[in-house]
Amino acid sequence: MEKLPQDPYILFSAVNMLLRDNYKSLDELCDDMNVDRAELENNLSKVGFEYSEENNKFW
């Protein structure tokens, strides 16, 4: 997760922007950026965000 911000609120914003603009799914983003999906989801869930596959974003 070196390429992504460490602050969870900035991470939330950055990941949602990337999902909206560049990726069709969280798996695609994680594969392309070499990010561990479970770690990413865990970091965002600590501050109350959850990924929605249907909407392809965290909220």
mmCIF file of the N, C-alpha and C atoms, coordinates in Angstrom:
data_MODEL
# 
_entry.id   MODEL 
# 
loop_
_atom_site.group_PDB 
_atom_site.id 
_atom_site.type_symbol 
_atom_site.label_atom_id 
_atom_site.label_alt_id 
_atom_site.label_comp_id 
_atom_site.label_asym_id 
_atom_site.label_entity_id 
_atom_site.label_seq_id 
_atom_site.pdbx_PDB_ins_code 
_atom_site.Cartn_x 
_atom_site.Cartn_y 
_atom_site.Cartn_z 
_atom_site.occupancy 
_atom_site.B_iso_or_equiv 
_atom_site.pdbx_formal_charge 
_atom_site.auth_seq_id 
_atom_site.auth_comp_id 
_atom_site.auth_asym_id 
_atom_site.auth_atom_id 
_atom_site.pdbx_PDB_model_num 
ATOM 1   N N  . MET A 1 1  ? 0.827   -1.188 0.000   1.00 0.00 ? 1  MET A N  1 
ATOM 2   C CA . MET A 1 1  ? 0.000   0.000  0.000   1.00 0.00 ? 1  MET A CA 1 
ATOM 3   C C  . MET A 1 1  ? 0.872   1.253  0.000   1.00 0.00 ? 1  MET A C  1 
ATOM 4   N N  . GLU A 1 2  ? 2.082   1.114  -0.457  1.00 0.00 ? 2  GLU A N  1 
ATOM 5   C CA . GLU A 1 2  ? 3.004   2.243  -0.482  1.00 0.00 ? 2  GLU A CA 1 
ATOM 6   C C  . GLU A 1 2  ? 2.549   3.347  -1.428  1.00 0.00 ? 2  GLU A C  1 
ATOM 7   N N  . LYS A 1 3  ? 1.822   2.985  -2.484  1.00 0.00 ? 3  LYS A N  1 
ATOM 8   C CA . LYS A 1 3  ? 1.398   3.958  -3.491  1.00 0.00 ? 3  LYS A CA 1 
ATOM 9   C C  . LYS A 1 3  ? 0.183   4.761  -3.041  1.00 0.00 ? 3  LYS A C  1 
ATOM 10  N N  . LEU A 1 4  ? -0.485  4.305  -2.002  1.00 0.00 ? 4  LEU A N  1 
ATOM 11  C CA . LEU A 1 4  ? -1.719  4.953  -1.560  1.00 0.00 ? 4  LEU A CA 1 
ATOM 12  C C  . LEU A 1 4  ? -1.493  5.708  -0.259  1.00 0.00 ? 4  LEU A C  1 
ATOM 13  N N  . PRO A 1 5  ? -2.307  6.750  -0.014  1.00 0.00 ? 5  PRO A N  1 
ATOM 14  C CA . PRO A 1 5  ? -2.173  7.512  1.234   1.00 0.00 ? 5  PRO A CA 1 
ATOM 15  C C  . PRO A 1 5  ? -2.392  6.637  2.463   1.00 0.00 ? 5  PRO A C  1 
ATOM 16  N N  . GLN A 1 6  ? -1.737  6.972  3.552   1.00 0.00 ? 6  GLN A N  1 
ATOM 17  C CA . GLN A 1 6  ? -1.868  6.198  4.785   1.00 0.00 ? 6  GLN A CA 1 
ATOM 18  C C  . GLN A 1 6  ? -3.035  6.682  5.649   1.00 0.00 ? 6  GLN A C  1 
ATOM 19  N N  . ASP A 1 7  ? -3.341  7.971  5.597   1.00 0.00 ? 7  ASP A N  1 
ATOM 20  C CA . ASP A 1 7  ? -4.475  8.497  6.356   1.00 0.00 ? 7  ASP A CA 1 
ATOM 21  C C  . ASP A 1 7  ? -5.756  7.866  5.811   1.00 0.00 ? 7  ASP A C  1 
ATOM 22  N N  . PRO A 1 8  ? -6.576  7.239  6.669   1.00 0.00 ? 8  PRO A N  1 
ATOM 23  C CA . PRO A 1 8  ? -7.733  6.494  6.166   1.00 0.00 ? 8  PRO A CA 1 
ATOM 24  C C  . PRO A 1 8  ? -8.765  7.351  5.431   1.00 0.00 ? 8  PRO A C  1 
ATOM 25  N N  . TYR A 1 9  ? -8.914  8.613  5.798   1.00 0.00 ? 9  TYR A N  1 
ATOM 26  C CA . TYR A 1 9  ? -9.893  9.467  5.124   1.00 0.00 ? 9  TYR A CA 1 
ATOM 27  C C  . TYR A 1 9  ? -9.398  9.927  3.758   1.00 0.00 ? 9  TYR A C  1 
ATOM 28  N N  . ILE A 1 10 ? -8.120  10.182 3.659   1.00 0.00 ? 10 ILE A N  1 
ATOM 29  C CA . ILE A 1 10 ? -7.543  10.516 2.354   1.00 0.00 ? 10 ILE A CA 1 
ATOM 30  C C  . ILE A 1 10 ? -7.497  9.264  1.485   1.00 0.00 ? 10 ILE A C  1 
ATOM 31  N N  . LEU A 1 11 ? -7.201  8.121  2.097   1.00 0.00 ? 11 LEU A N  1 
ATOM 32  C CA . LEU A 1 11 ? -7.218  6.840  1.391   1.00 0.00 ? 11 LEU A CA 1 
ATOM 33  C C  . LEU A 1 11 ? -8.606  6.567  0.814   1.00 0.00 ? 11 LEU A C  1 
ATOM 34  N N  . PHE A 1 12 ? -9.635  6.801  1.614   1.00 0.00 ? 12 PHE A N  1 
ATOM 35  C CA . PHE A 1 12 ? -11.027 6.630  1.183   1.00 0.00 ? 12 PHE A CA 1 
ATOM 36  C C  . PHE A 1 12 ? -11.290 7.455  -0.078  1.00 0.00 ? 12 PHE A C  1 
ATOM 37  N N  . SER A 1 13 ? -10.929 8.708  -0.027  1.00 0.00 ? 13 SER A N  1 
ATOM 38  C CA . SER A 1 13 ? -11.164 9.602  -1.159  1.00 0.00 ? 13 SER A CA 1 
ATOM 39  C C  . SER A 1 13 ? -10.364 9.172  -2.387  1.00 0.00 ? 13 SER A C  1 
ATOM 40  N N  . ALA A 1 14 ? -9.099  8.849  -2.193  1.00 0.00 ? 14 ALA A N  1 
ATOM 41  C CA . ALA A 1 14 ? -8.234  8.461  -3.310  1.00 0.00 ? 14 ALA A CA 1 
ATOM 42  C C  . ALA A 1 14 ? -8.708  7.168  -3.972  1.00 0.00 ? 14 ALA A C  1 
ATOM 43  N N  . VAL A 1 15 ? -9.056  6.177  -3.162  1.00 0.00 ? 15 VAL A N  1 
ATOM 44  C CA . VAL A 1 15 ? -9.504  4.893  -3.716  1.00 0.00 ? 15 VAL A CA 1 
ATOM 45  C C  . VAL A 1 15 ? -10.818 5.066  -4.472  1.00 0.00 ? 15 VAL A C  1 
ATOM 46  N N  . ASN A 1 16 ? -11.753 5.820  -3.916  1.00 0.00 ? 16 ASN A N  1 
ATOM 47  C CA . ASN A 1 16 ? -13.024 6.031  -4.624  1.00 0.00 ? 16 ASN A CA 1 
ATOM 48  C C  . ASN A 1 16 ? -12.817 6.782  -5.933  1.00 0.00 ? 16 ASN A C  1 
ATOM 49  N N  . MET A 1 17 ? -11.901 7.744  -5.954  1.00 0.00 ? 17 MET A N  1 
ATOM 50  C CA . MET A 1 17 ? -11.604 8.453  -7.191  1.00 0.00 ? 17 MET A CA 1 
ATOM 51  C C  . MET A 1 17 ? -11.018 7.488  -8.225  1.00 0.00 ? 17 MET A C  1 
ATOM 52  N N  . LEU A 1 18 ? -10.082 6.647  -7.794  1.00 0.00 ? 18 LEU A N  1 
ATOM 53  C CA . LEU A 1 18 ? -9.486  5.670  -8.709  1.00 0.00 ? 18 LEU A CA 1 
ATOM 54  C C  . LEU A 1 18 ? -10.529 4.687  -9.224  1.00 0.00 ? 18 LEU A C  1 
ATOM 55  N N  . LEU A 1 19 ? -11.401 4.215  -8.346  1.00 0.00 ? 19 LEU A N  1 
ATOM 56  C CA . LEU A 1 19 ? -12.449 3.288  -8.761  1.00 0.00 ? 19 LEU A CA 1 
ATOM 57  C C  . LEU A 1 19 ? -13.390 3.952  -9.772  1.00 0.00 ? 19 LEU A C  1 
ATOM 58  N N  . ARG A 1 20 ? -13.749 5.185  -9.501  1.00 0.00 ? 20 ARG A N  1 
ATOM 59  C CA . ARG A 1 20 ? -14.664 5.900  -10.392 1.00 0.00 ? 20 ARG A CA 1 
ATOM 60  C C  . ARG A 1 20 ? -14.029 6.146  -11.758 1.00 0.00 ? 20 ARG A C  1 
ATOM 61  N N  . ASP A 1 21 ? -12.771 6.575  -11.759 1.00 0.00 ? 21 ASP A N  1 
ATOM 62  C CA . ASP A 1 21 ? -12.145 7.032  -13.000 1.00 0.00 ? 21 ASP A CA 1 
ATOM 63  C C  . ASP A 1 21 ? -11.397 5.958  -13.788 1.00 0.00 ? 21 ASP A C  1 
ATOM 64  N N  . ASN A 1 22 ? -10.896 4.914  -13.089 1.00 0.00 ? 22 ASN A N  1 
ATOM 65  C CA . ASN A 1 22 ? -9.967  4.011  -13.775 1.00 0.00 ? 22 ASN A CA 1 
ATOM 66  C C  . ASN A 1 22 ? -10.245 2.518  -13.669 1.00 0.00 ? 22 ASN A C  1 
ATOM 67  N N  . TYR A 1 23 ? -11.051 2.096  -12.709 1.00 0.00 ? 23 TYR A N  1 
ATOM 68  C CA . TYR A 1 23 ? -11.181 0.656  -12.468 1.00 0.00 ? 23 TYR A CA 1 
ATOM 69  C C  . TYR A 1 23 ? -12.644 0.231  -12.375 1.00 0.00 ? 23 TYR A C  1 
ATOM 70  N N  . LYS A 1 24 ? -12.913 -0.943 -12.904 1.00 0.00 ? 24 LYS A N  1 
ATOM 71  C CA . LYS A 1 24 ? -14.275 -1.484 -12.879 1.00 0.00 ? 24 LYS A CA 1 
ATOM 72  C C  . LYS A 1 24 ? -14.577 -2.256 -11.607 1.00 0.00 ? 24 LYS A C  1 
ATOM 73  N N  . SER A 1 25 ? -13.534 -2.540 -10.813 1.00 0.00 ? 25 SER A N  1 
ATOM 74  C CA . SER A 1 25 ? -13.750 -3.286 -9.566  1.00 0.00 ? 25 SER A CA 1 
ATOM 75  C C  . SER A 1 25 ? -12.581 -3.052 -8.621  1.00 0.00 ? 25 SER A C  1 
ATOM 76  N N  . LEU A 1 26 ? -12.809 -3.351 -7.356  1.00 0.00 ? 26 LEU A N  1 
ATOM 77  C CA . LEU A 1 26 ? -11.751 -3.250 -6.361  1.00 0.00 ? 26 LEU A CA 1 
ATOM 78  C C  . LEU A 1 26 ? -10.649 -4.265 -6.648  1.00 0.00 ? 26 LEU A C  1 
ATOM 79  N N  . ASP A 1 27 ? -11.021 -5.442 -7.107  1.00 0.00 ? 27 ASP A N  1 
ATOM 80  C CA . ASP A 1 27 ? -10.016 -6.454 -7.455  1.00 0.00 ? 27 ASP A CA 1 
ATOM 81  C C  . ASP A 1 27 ? -9.084  -5.953 -8.565  1.00 0.00 ? 27 ASP A C  1 
ATOM 82  N N  . GLU A 1 28 ? -9.662  -5.296 -9.568  1.00 0.00 ? 28 GLU A N  1 
ATOM 83  C CA . GLU A 1 28 ? -8.864  -4.772 -10.671 1.00 0.00 ? 28 GLU A CA 1 
ATOM 84  C C  . GLU A 1 28 ? -7.883  -3.712 -10.156 1.00 0.00 ? 28 GLU A C  1 
ATOM 85  N N  . LEU A 1 29 ? -8.343  -2.816 -9.295  1.00 0.00 ? 29 LEU A N  1 
ATOM 86  C CA . LEU A 1 29 ? -7.484  -1.795 -8.710  1.00 0.00 ? 29 LEU A CA 1 
ATOM 87  C C  . LEU A 1 29 ? -6.347  -2.438 -7.924  1.00 0.00 ? 29 LEU A C  1 
ATOM 88  N N  . CYS A 1 30 ? -6.691  -3.386 -7.063  1.00 0.00 ? 30 CYS A N  1 
ATOM 89  C CA . CYS A 1 30 ? -5.685  -4.037 -6.216  1.00 0.00 ? 30 CYS A CA 1 
ATOM 90  C C  . CYS A 1 30 ? -4.663  -4.805 -7.041  1.00 0.00 ? 30 CYS A C  1 
ATOM 91  N N  . ASP A 1 31 ? -5.114  -5.505 -8.066  1.00 0.00 ? 31 ASP A N  1 
ATOM 92  C CA . ASP A 1 31 ? -4.191  -6.244 -8.935  1.00 0.00 ? 31 ASP A CA 1 
ATOM 93  C C  . ASP A 1 31 ? -3.241  -5.289 -9.653  1.00 0.00 ? 31 ASP A C  1 
ATOM 94  N N  . ASP A 1 32 ? -3.790  -4.214 -10.193 1.00 0.00 ? 32 ASP A N  1 
ATOM 95  C CA . ASP A 1 32 ? -2.986  -3.274 -10.963 1.00 0.00 ? 32 ASP A CA 1 
ATOM 96  C C  . ASP A 1 32 ? -1.984  -2.528 -10.085 1.00 0.00 ? 32 ASP A C  1 
ATOM 97  N N  . MET A 1 33 ? -2.386  -2.184 -8.872  1.00 0.00 ? 33 MET A N  1 
ATOM 98  C CA . MET A 1 33 ? -1.526  -1.398 -7.988  1.00 0.00 ? 33 MET A CA 1 
ATOM 99  C C  . MET A 1 33 ? -0.737  -2.266 -7.010  1.00 0.00 ? 33 MET A C  1 
ATOM 100 N N  . ASN A 1 34 ? -0.892  -3.582 -7.135  1.00 0.00 ? 34 ASN A N  1 
ATOM 101 C CA . ASN A 1 34 ? -0.202  -4.530 -6.255  1.00 0.00 ? 34 ASN A CA 1 
ATOM 102 C C  . ASN A 1 34 ? -0.497  -4.234 -4.778  1.00 0.00 ? 34 ASN A C  1 
ATOM 103 N N  . VAL A 1 35 ? -1.792  -4.118 -4.479  1.00 0.00 ? 35 VAL A N  1 
ATOM 104 C CA . VAL A 1 35 ? -2.268  -3.816 -3.134  1.00 0.00 ? 35 VAL A CA 1 
ATOM 105 C C  . VAL A 1 35 ? -3.022  -5.028 -2.607  1.00 0.00 ? 35 VAL A C  1 
ATOM 106 N N  . ASP A 1 36 ? -2.817  -5.349 -1.348  1.00 0.00 ? 36 ASP A N  1 
ATOM 107 C CA . ASP A 1 36 ? -3.546  -6.442 -0.709  1.00 0.00 ? 36 ASP A CA 1 
ATOM 108 C C  . ASP A 1 36 ? -4.970  -5.967 -0.400  1.00 0.00 ? 36 ASP A C  1 
ATOM 109 N N  . ARG A 1 37 ? -5.941  -6.582 -1.064  1.00 0.00 ? 37 ARG A N  1 
ATOM 110 C CA . ARG A 1 37 ? -7.331  -6.141 -0.904  1.00 0.00 ? 37 ARG A CA 1 
ATOM 111 C C  . ARG A 1 37 ? -7.793  -6.232 0.539   1.00 0.00 ? 37 ARG A C  1 
ATOM 112 N N  . ALA A 1 38 ? -7.479  -7.326 1.212   1.00 0.00 ? 38 ALA A N  1 
ATOM 113 C CA . ALA A 1 38 ? -7.915  -7.502 2.598   1.00 0.00 ? 38 ALA A CA 1 
ATOM 114 C C  . ALA A 1 38 ? -7.349  -6.407 3.495   1.00 0.00 ? 38 ALA A C  1 
ATOM 115 N N  . GLU A 1 39 ? -6.094  -6.054 3.285   1.00 0.00 ? 39 GLU A N  1 
ATOM 116 C CA . GLU A 1 39 ? -5.470  -4.988 4.079   1.00 0.00 ? 39 GLU A CA 1 
ATOM 117 C C  . GLU A 1 39 ? -6.140  -3.643 3.806   1.00 0.00 ? 39 GLU A C  1 
ATOM 118 N N  . LEU A 1 40 ? -6.410  -3.362 2.547   1.00 0.00 ? 40 LEU A N  1 
ATOM 119 C CA . LEU A 1 40 ? -7.081  -2.123 2.171   1.00 0.00 ? 40 LEU A CA 1 
ATOM 120 C C  . LEU A 1 40 ? -8.465  -2.043 2.803   1.00 0.00 ? 40 LEU A C  1 
ATOM 121 N N  . GLU A 1 41 ? -9.242  -3.102 2.653   1.00 0.00 ? 41 GLU A N  1 
ATOM 122 C CA . GLU A 1 41 ? -10.587 -3.111 3.231   1.00 0.00 ? 41 GLU A CA 1 
ATOM 123 C C  . GLU A 1 41 ? -10.539 -3.012 4.755   1.00 0.00 ? 41 GLU A C  1 
ATOM 124 N N  . ASN A 1 42 ? -9.573  -3.677 5.370   1.00 0.00 ? 42 ASN A N  1 
ATOM 125 C CA . ASN A 1 42 ? -9.426  -3.618 6.818   1.00 0.00 ? 42 ASN A CA 1 
ATOM 126 C C  . ASN A 1 42 ? -9.103  -2.199 7.278   1.00 0.00 ? 42 ASN A C  1 
ATOM 127 N N  . ASN A 1 43 ? -8.176  -1.531 6.587   1.00 0.00 ? 43 ASN A N  1 
ATOM 128 C CA . ASN A 1 43 ? -7.806  -0.164 6.949   1.00 0.00 ? 43 ASN A CA 1 
ATOM 129 C C  . ASN A 1 43 ? -9.001  0.780  6.849   1.00 0.00 ? 43 ASN A C  1 
ATOM 130 N N  . LEU A 1 44 ? -9.807  0.609  5.828   1.00 0.00 ? 44 LEU A N  1 
ATOM 131 C CA . LEU A 1 44 ? -10.963 1.489  5.669   1.00 0.00 ? 44 LEU A CA 1 
ATOM 132 C C  . LEU A 1 44 ? -12.114 1.105  6.596   1.00 0.00 ? 44 LEU A C  1 
ATOM 133 N N  . SER A 1 45 ? -12.237 -0.150 6.921   1.00 0.00 ? 45 SER A N  1 
ATOM 134 C CA . SER A 1 45 ? -13.315 -0.560 7.834   1.00 0.00 ? 45 SER A CA 1 
ATOM 135 C C  . SER A 1 45 ? -13.080 -0.063 9.252   1.00 0.00 ? 45 SER A C  1 
ATOM 136 N N  . LYS A 1 46 ? -11.825 0.177  9.617   1.00 0.00 ? 46 LYS A N  1 
ATOM 137 C CA . LYS A 1 46 ? -11.505 0.694  10.950  1.00 0.00 ? 46 LYS A CA 1 
ATOM 138 C C  . LYS A 1 46 ? -12.131 2.061  11.203  1.00 0.00 ? 46 LYS A C  1 
ATOM 139 N N  . VAL A 1 47 ? -12.379 2.813  10.142  1.00 0.00 ? 47 VAL A N  1 
ATOM 140 C CA . VAL A 1 47 ? -13.006 4.129  10.285  1.00 0.00 ? 47 VAL A CA 1 
ATOM 141 C C  . VAL A 1 47 ? -14.429 4.133  9.724   1.00 0.00 ? 47 VAL A C  1 
ATOM 142 N N  . GLY A 1 48 ? -14.990 2.939  9.510   1.00 0.00 ? 48 GLY A N  1 
ATOM 143 C CA . GLY A 1 48 ? -16.398 2.816  9.184   1.00 0.00 ? 48 GLY A CA 1 
ATOM 144 C C  . GLY A 1 48 ? -16.773 2.706  7.719   1.00 0.00 ? 48 GLY A C  1 
ATOM 145 N N  . PHE A 1 49 ? -15.795 2.560  6.820   1.00 0.00 ? 49 PHE A N  1 
ATOM 146 C CA . PHE A 1 49 ? -16.116 2.458  5.398   1.00 0.00 ? 49 PHE A CA 1 
ATOM 147 C C  . PHE A 1 49 ? -16.162 0.999  4.960   1.00 0.00 ? 49 PHE A C  1 
ATOM 148 N N  . GLU A 1 50 ? -17.109 0.705  4.075   1.00 0.00 ? 50 GLU A N  1 
ATOM 149 C CA . GLU A 1 50 ? -17.291 -0.647 3.553   1.00 0.00 ? 50 GLU A CA 1 
ATOM 150 C C  . GLU A 1 50 ? -17.410 -0.569 2.040   1.00 0.00 ? 50 GLU A C  1 
ATOM 151 N N  . TYR A 1 51 ? -16.841 -1.549 1.350   1.00 0.00 ? 51 TYR A N  1 
ATOM 152 C CA . TYR A 1 51 ? -16.885 -1.572 -0.110  1.00 0.00 ? 51 TYR A CA 1 
ATOM 153 C C  . TYR A 1 51 ? -18.218 -2.132 -0.595  1.00 0.00 ? 51 TYR A C  1 
ATOM 154 N N  . SER A 1 52 ? -18.799 -1.469 -1.584  1.00 0.00 ? 52 SER A N  1 
ATOM 155 C CA . SER A 1 52 ? -20.015 -1.933 -2.242  1.00 0.00 ? 52 SER A CA 1 
ATOM 156 C C  . SER A 1 52 ? -19.654 -2.376 -3.658  1.00 0.00 ? 52 SER A C  1 
ATOM 157 N N  . GLU A 1 53 ? -19.746 -3.679 -3.901  1.00 0.00 ? 53 GLU A N  1 
ATOM 158 C CA . GLU A 1 53 ? -19.463 -4.196 -5.248  1.00 0.00 ? 53 GLU A CA 1 
ATOM 159 C C  . GLU A 1 53 ? -20.452 -3.605 -6.257  1.00 0.00 ? 53 GLU A C  1 
ATOM 160 N N  . GLU A 1 54 ? -21.699 -3.515 -5.848  1.00 0.00 ? 54 GLU A N  1 
ATOM 161 C CA . GLU A 1 54 ? -22.764 -3.013 -6.731  1.00 0.00 ? 54 GLU A CA 1 
ATOM 162 C C  . GLU A 1 54 ? -22.475 -1.586 -7.207  1.00 0.00 ? 54 GLU A C  1 
ATOM 163 N N  . ASN A 1 55 ? -21.973 -0.749 -6.296  1.00 0.00 ? 55 ASN A N  1 
ATOM 164 C CA . ASN A 1 55 ? -21.707 0.647  -6.625  1.00 0.00 ? 55 ASN A CA 1 
ATOM 165 C C  . ASN A 1 55 ? -20.240 0.921  -6.937  1.00 0.00 ? 55 ASN A C  1 
ATOM 166 N N  . ASN A 1 56 ? -19.383 -0.076 -6.765  1.00 0.00 ? 56 ASN A N  1 
ATOM 167 C CA . ASN A 1 56 ? -17.945 0.026  -6.997  1.00 0.00 ? 56 ASN A CA 1 
ATOM 168 C C  . ASN A 1 56 ? -17.347 1.236  -6.265  1.00 0.00 ? 56 ASN A C  1 
ATOM 169 N N  . LYS A 1 57 ? -17.667 1.318  -4.977  1.00 0.00 ? 57 LYS A N  1 
ATOM 170 C CA . LYS A 1 57 ? -17.087 2.370  -4.153  1.00 0.00 ? 57 LYS A CA 1 
ATOM 171 C C  . LYS A 1 57 ? -17.193 2.026  -2.684  1.00 0.00 ? 57 LYS A C  1 
ATOM 172 N N  . PHE A 1 58 ? -16.406 2.724  -1.895  1.00 0.00 ? 58 PHE A N  1 
ATOM 173 C CA . PHE A 1 58 ? -16.500 2.599  -0.445  1.00 0.00 ? 58 PHE A CA 1 
ATOM 174 C C  . PHE A 1 58 ? -17.468 3.653  0.044   1.00 0.00 ? 58 PHE A C  1 
ATOM 175 N N  . TRP A 1 59 ? -18.185 3.300  1.115   1.00 0.00 ? 59 TRP A N  1 
ATOM 176 C CA . TRP A 1 59 ? -19.029 4.256  1.817   1.00 0.00 ? 59 TRP A CA 1 
ATOM 177 C C  . TRP A 1 59 ? -19.272 3.838  3.197   1.00 0.00 ? 59 TRP A C  1 
# 
